[in-house]
């Protein structure tokens, strides 16, 4: 499994009612051992997580099923991370 850095940046149309659904989704992924690290930034601009997936396509499939993406309230980007 490779590591992928997922950046979630809030958009102006962010609906705060989606946040609990997004948090529950992250909790599920932590339970499945897909996430190594997850959390918000210290300002209200968004957050990031470190996702384990076989490749970038698999990582994007996981990201695209998150309420954060489905709601359109966050701009999500995934990058394969070559951490050492």
Buried (B, 14 or more C-beta within 10 A) or exposed (E): EBBBBBBBBBEEEBEEEBBEBBEEBBEEBBEEEBBEEBEEEEEEEBBBBBBBBEEEEBBBEBBEEBBBBBBEBBEBEBEEBEEE
